[in-house]
Each structure stands twice: as C-alpha cells, then as structure tokens.
C-alpha cells in the first residue's frame, strides 16, 4: 500500500539551543532536491513554468506481526514516526524510493538548469513507454545500419578498384576507427544514467553544451543524409532487378575506351521519383512510433541475414568453367590478379573510362566505403527507449561492430577470388549475380535491408533533434521539443524533408562523402570526450565498462581526423566550418547551461596546478598583477536592492590592463550567520548579476559577521589562496559621513586602513566615484600624481593602467614631487626623471617647494581658509568633549573605545599640512581628469575623528581623487 504524504506536522523534530527547530527533511527540503538532481543531464521544462516536479511515493511495509507501522498525528495531519530523527531526515527509502531497497521503478533523474527549482511530491511515477533490450534495442539497429547498401552494391566494385591488399587495409582502418569509438562510447555510456540524445547527450555532458549542440546537429544532418543514401541504394537495386520499371533508360558501351556490350545504367530521374515515394512510405512507418518500428524491424533484418548466407553459399557454388561471364569461382589466379590495385578514371556511373571525369584512389575509396561501417550510434540514438543503457549500449554496439568487420574482412578474400577484375568493376550487383539459388531473392533482400537501414536513420535522427531541443539551449529549436513519452512528429517531418532534398540529388557517390564527414565528426567528438574524461579522472568518472584508456580514445580521435583529410580536405574544412559556425551561434544565442562538462574539470585542475606552481612566495615585480578587493557597501548608504555602487565596477576595470585580471567584490552583512545565510546567498546572486552586467572579470563574495569591523578583518586575512590573494583594497571615500551625522564612520574608516596596513595590503580610497567616467566618456587633460612617500611604484603603475583605457587614453601624466628646500628641487627632479625613464614611463616631472608650514606663510583662498577654520573649531570642540568625559569618569582620555594621546599642536600641524596640500592640488590640478595622492597613515593612538577631519580637508573641492598607499614591496622593476 502507499504511504501518506511525506510532509510532517509542525511539531516534528526537536528543538536545539536558541529555540532553533530541526525537523525531518520533507519532500520540499534542500537535501532532497539536491539528491534528486545528481544526474549531470538536463531536460527541458515547459516555458510557462520553471519548476519541475518529480513524484516519489514509497511502498508501505508491514511489521513482523503483519501490522502496519505506527502513525503519529501531527498538527497538520498524520505522519509516520521517524526512526532516524537524530540525523534530521527520513531514510532514503522513504524519501526517494530507491529501486535497490524498495524494488520500485525509479524515474531517471534529470538535472535542473540554472535558477531552476525542483520539487518532489507524492504521486505515482509516469509510464516511460516501450522499453527494449540489448538485441532489439541496440544490436539489431546497429547491424541494420552498418550492413547496408555499400556492402551489397559497392563493396565488390571497391575490391575491383583497390585490389585485395588495399581493400584489407581499407576495412581494417575503418573498422579500427569505429571499434575505438565504440570503446569510448561504451565507457561514457556506462558512467551514469543516460537519457535521450545518444552521442549528443554524451558529448554535450563531456565537452559542454556548445560543443555538444554543434556536433549533435552535424550528426543529425549526417543521419538524415544517410537515410537518403540508403533509400537511393534500395531504389537502385530495385531498378537493376526490374529495368522495365524505369520511366527513363540510359546505356553505356565503353569500358576503358574499348567497345563492349551495352551496360544498362539507371536514370537519375527514376532514382528521384522512386526515392521520394519510398521516403514518404518510411516516414509513415516512423510516425507509427517505436512499437510499430519494433514490429517492422525483424521483417527488414531477416532478409539481411538470409541474403548474406545466400551470397556466401553462392560464392562457394559459383561456376568455374564459364569465364565469359567473369565469374571464375574461387580461383587462385583470380585472387592473384586481383591482389594489386588498379586505380583509374571512371564515368559518373563508376564504369571504367579513360576519358572519365572521376579518378579513384585510396583516399576516394575511404570516403566511399566508410558509410559501410557507420551506424554504431544507431543504438545509442534510441537510448531513451532502452531498459538498461549501461549494459545494452556496450554489448550491442561492440558486438555489431565486430560481427560486421569480420564479415567485411572475409568478404574481401571471397569477392577477390570469385570473379575477374572487369566483372568486379562493371557489375554493381555482383552479390546478386553470384547468390544462390536465385538472384531475385537477393535483390529483394538487398532492398529490404537497405530500407531497414534507412528506417533506423529516420528513427534516430528525429529523436536526436528532439533531445537537442528539449535541453532548451537554442530557442530556435523549441518547435521540435516533445514530452518524454511522446513521438517527435515535427522533427520527423523535418528529417523527412532533408532526406527528400538529398534524394532529389540522385547521386549515391556524391552523398556518401558528406555522410562520412558528419559521422567522423561525431566519432571524433565521442573519442575526445572519453579522452578528456579519462585524462582528468575526476571522482565522478567511474564507468562500468573497464576496457578503455585515454591513449586509445586519443588514437581514435586522431584516426577520425586523419580519415577526414584522407577523404577530402575540402569536405573536412567545410564540415569543420559548419560545426564552428553552429558553435559560435550557440555561444552567442544559446542559453547558459552547466552540465558539469569535462572542460570545467580541466579548468579546475589547471587552476589547482597553476596555484601550486605559484607557491606562497612573493611573485616577482615583473609578474605582479593587481587583484583588487572591492568593498561594495562599507558605509551602508545604498538602497537595499542595489548590491554595489554603479561606478565601482568601472573603476575596477581601470585597474586591469585590457580588462585582464580578477576583482573580488565583497560585502558584509551584519547579523548571525545561521539566520542570515539565505540572505547572504541571495545578496551574492545579486552582486554576481551586477558584475556580469558591467562586463567585469570578477567574483562576488558575501560575508556574514557580527559587525563590519570583524567581518572586514576576517576578509583581509582569509580571502584568496596563495598568491591569488587580493593585494589592493578599494574603498569609496565616505563623503556623506558629516552630512548624515554618521558618527561610527570615522572609526570604521580608520579601522579599515589600519587593518590593511597590518595585513600588508595596498589601499586605494576613491573620492568622487559618482563622477567617475565609464568606457564611453572620453577624458582630456592630465593625470596628476602627488608622489610624497615611497609606495613601491603603485601610484605610477595605476596611472599607466588608466592610460590603457579608452576614457583616459587622451590624457598625459604629470608627477608632482614636493621638496622642503629650494636646493633639493633640481636634484630631486633629475632623479625622478631618470627613475621614470628606466621604468619606461612617459611623464612630466614638476617639483614644488614648500618653505614653511605656518599659516601666515602664504595667502589662502577664502574657501580654503574657511574650511580650515571650521575644521579647527570642530576638532577643538571634539577634544574638549573627550577631556570633559575623562575628567567626569576619572579615566584616561578615551576615544573609539581605547585610550588615546592627543597633542593639540600636532593636530593643528596635521591640519595645516593637509590644508597646504589641498591648496597645492587646487592650484595645479583643478582641471586634471583625476588626481592621485599618497594616503597618509592614521597616526598611532590618535582619535579617528581627527583623522577624518584631516582627510576632509585634503580632499575638499577636488572632483576626482585617488588616495593610494602601497605596501611593503615593489610592484614595478627597472630590469628586464
């Protein structure tokens, strides 16, 4: 009997400390959703809903006394007693209904797409339709597709043209290629549950959706064109058997330029007419669904086996005393004469002609014969209709490959010894001529076998296209989407139209190279997928099929590429160009999908190896890259739905040469981690969306901490790995602190700078971020550097990075150096010029002399004097309050929660210093595009409020200002 719903009452579970409640995991809980989506695949969802429901119902069980287990009633209704309550979730049997525990059929898991929610609700699993085993599901389709038209009406001609030796090499080369591909296919197919799509599903999950879709569409075209190949072969055989059925007749009488008896050839118009009729009939059969195809398949398979048997018997019973017909029986002389190749010109019908326009060589024969070994994907194309893909695909595919390859090798010897070369080259239906007892039986068998191969192609191709559409990667393919248990009727019609177009061409030898290229492209993709997965050897790579190795997969991929170029470099380039165009289109127009492909694993391992190779030692200045840590909301005065200041990403891009590099955008949420964890994840998604929108190469991180100070200290200590830790902290200057009366800002601001100094991080404070230009706002003027203290060249490097941006490329750099005495000015200017020249930096050097720091030493502008006086009054008032509080409480002078020492003369000196520097900046750099100035460190045991007054006086009336403080190392070098 079925259990009740999995949802428990409100009082389920137990209460832990802090009144936190731990309930058994129900159907909607995260653990269940993650376990239900372990398959790396992804199936399409309805466009109206982003939620897929996977129904799971467990089978009720009786206890040893035959009684039903106890059911406890909760507030929301009855529910079962949870015996594994300590673990916080139901047993796996109750949650998922695992087949190994409950003997119930489990639906194949499907992977949700990005931002897609999966829920599990009670209910019976839906029927998945007719399922097939190894024989009818894989072996028979593969055998029908492989043993097709080429063997019956072209194979003897290939032996006559290439000889026995080259034919053996040809069969071995093509057979080895498909066998290695079969091994790779078996390994990938047994590495987890496989859904519909066959090779597309395997390649896409191994190499990513872009590669999977591009190769999958090419393979779909290959199958559609192959159906036309088989249809034309069947029609050609029919018209050879019944010449009177043709509406048009053609004859050829020249063989190598000499007159021979008339050889009747088939008109192209007859091939087109009959081919279209046959294609429509096969389409009607395919519309009947898998059940009808399974009923019809034996009708097409039995004649194949009988025809092969009749051909072999006919070879052994061939006449040996009738050389006029060209049939010599099994003769050593014929074997010897046919051993070597005889490549020559032929007409369009393959009849030898010295004046023919077609020249045949080994490469051309590879292109003609290779379709005879394709078809190994016929079983995997129908993977959605298989009972056990992990068993049926390896066994059925490799068995069919070995059986057909062995048949081809034996047939090379038999055909090469049973007829002379002229007979091999002129009798396209030699298999029917020598068959026992009557040629007409073989002709019927050939027709049915080729029609069976065409049927398999018309069956697999639409399902492949529907599988691509169901993954919802390309919106243009949405019209081909179908439900899991439905037949792909629209895709079938589209495949039929393509097949008809190829049938209209009517030339079998022109179609075969096209089919070959598409199939080889797919096979190379399967081999590369297995090669990548084998080489990376990720923990999830555990195929049941053990006979595989990355060297064999690599050999198979290289062999596919070699065969492609052997056939035709032009066709190879065209097919690769087509796949590349599809890849580019998918990458531009396709929807993003994370299928856990091998490239992501390769990137991960490459990143790990690169990180280990960098080590923990400091990198050389030549290899130093800025890795900015962008503090998004340090002052908390942005709207809640705005994750970051809109111009911070623009500024972060200005710190990287040509946009290359990594930025880390961080934000801190105040609160308890357990209570704010979900809010942090949502905030991280918003911040990541902002980064992608601004086209900035960076990552988003959200940290939950009890307060901003503790959170930032944790970030500067732990963020990053090895030498990939952030080395520059970027913070927006808190221009709003006095206007908004935010008294906690000074303490927080000074704490951030001091924490960066202790953690050996450079600091960049950005003032005027609201006016920072984007990439389209070109700036003119200068980039002015007020280089006061040694910072390892960071300020110089930042100015050069600004010049690489389009918005600042029209600016020039001016370096201002401050000398206390006139005698030091010239020597200082010469030294700075020499230093900049050795650094390959173009800049103008200006030395400013300041003789006195007294306020009477120079005339100040009215606004500067007013700002200075206001600052001095505010500082005096603040210090008076501190002294009064200390006297009242009988404690030392306290500020910001710690004891401070205040020298009022030193405070006034600092105010004069910043005033003088601000006046100098306004005098020389009022029209500058951006000003960079050395950031003075906060004085030790100094109130944070006083430091903020210094900074306000320094940045006053300057539109864009970067205050830069380096760290204890050089970031530029003089040497190569």
Number of C-alpha atoms within 10 A of each C-alpha: 9 12 14 17 18 23 20 25 17 12 13 21 18 14 12 9 6 6 8 10 13 17 20 22 22 21 24 15 14 14 12 20 18 13 12 21 18 13 18 18 25 22 20 23 18 13 9 6 9 16 15 17 12 23 17 22 23 22 15 13 14 10 9 8 6 8 9 12 13 10 12 14 14 14 11 11 13 16 20 19 15 19 10 11 17 13 13 15 21 23 16 11 15 21 22 22 20 17 12 10 10 16 10 14 12 17 17 15 19 21 20 27 22 13 8 13 15 22 18 21 18 19 13 12 14 12 10 13 13 14 16 21 17 20 14 18 26 30 25 23 32 29 29 28 32 26 29 29 28 24 21 28 21 24 25 30 26 26 29 27 27 25 24 26 16 19 29 18 14 22 21 16 17 21 23 19 26 29 22 23 32 28 25 30 31 29 26 30 27 22 16 19 16 25 26 24 28 25 26 30 27 27 32 27 23 28 23 21 29 26 22 25 26 24 31 31 21 24 26 25 21 24 30 29 30 31 34 33 30 27 32 31 27 31 24 28 26 20 20 18 17 12 16 10 13 17 12 14 15 11 12 15 14 18 20 17 12 10 10 11 11 12 15 13 17 21 17 17 16 18 27 20 16 20 26 22 13 18 24 16 10 20 19 12 17 24 18 12 16 19 13 12 17 16 10 14 19 14 13 22 21 13 21 25 15 14 25 19 14 22 23 20 15 22 24 15 15 20 16 14 10 11 12 8 12 17 26 22 24 21 17 13 14 19 21 13 17 26 21 17 20 15 16 16 19 20 18 14 16 20 23 23 19 17 13 17 11 16 16 17 15 19 15 15 21 23 24 24 22 27 27 26 28 27 28 30 29 30 31 35 30 27 31 25 21 24 15 18 27 22 17 25 32 26 18 26 29 23 19 25 25 15 12 19 23 14 14 22 18 13 20 21 19 20 27 27 25 28 30 23 25 17 19 25 21 19 19 22 23 23 27 27 19 26 25 22 14 13 21 16 16 29 26 18 26 29 24 20 30 31 27 32 31 32 26 28 28 30 29 27 32 28 27 28 28 26 27 29 24 25 24 23 21 20 13 11 16 17 12 20 24 20 13 19 13 11 18 24 20 17 23 25 18 16 26 24 17 16 26 24 16 24 27 17 16 23 18 21 15 15 19 22 24 21 26 28 30 27 28 28 23 28 31 24 27 30 30 24 29 32 25 20 25 22 14 17 15 13 6 9 15 16 17 16 19 11 11 20 16 20 13 18 27 21 19 28 27 16 22 26 17 13 22 26 16 16 22 17 13 11 17 23 14 14 20 18 12 16 22 16 13 19 20 15 14 21 16 12 13 18 16 16 18 16 21 17 22 25 17 15 17 17 11 13 14 12 12 12 12 11 15 13 10 14 14 12 8 12 13 12 15 13 9 14 18 22 22 26 28 26 20 25 19 23 20 12 12 13 9 9 9 14 22 23 18 16 15 23 24 18 20 24 26 24 25 22 17 12 16 13 17 21 24 23 26 23 27 25 21 15 14 12 15 9 10 16 16 11 14 19 14 13 22 21 16 16 24 19 14 19 23 13 10 15 13 20 17 21 16 20 19 21 20 21 18 13 13 21 18 13 18 22 16 13 19 22 14 10 15 15 12 14 18 16 17 24 23 24 21 22 22 22 22 19 14 12 16 14 7 9 9 12 11 13 19 21 18 18 22 19 17 20 23 18 16 22 17 12 14 17 23 24 25 26 20 21 23 17 20 14 10 20 16 17 15 9 10 15 19 15 15 18 24 27 26 23 19 14 14 14 20 18 17 21 24 21 16 18 24 22 19 22 18 17 21 16 19 25 15 14 19 19 23 20 20 22 19 19 18 13 12 12 10 13 17 11 11 16 21 11 11 18 19 11 13 17 13 12 17 11 15 13 19 15 18 17 19 16 14 15 11 12 15 11 14 8 10 10 8 15 9 9 11 18 15 12 15 21 13 14 19 19 12 14 21 16 11 14 19 12 12 18 15 12 15 15 12 9 10 9 11 15 18 16 18 14 7 11 14 17 13 14 10 12 9 10 19 17 15 18 24 20 18 21 26 22 18 20 21 15 24 18 10 11 20 15 16 23 22 27 24 25 24 19 21 16 12 18 13 10 13 18 24 23 22 25 23 20 22 25 19 22 24 24 25 20 17 18 19 19 26 25 21 22 26 24 21 12 15 16 22 17 14 12 8 5
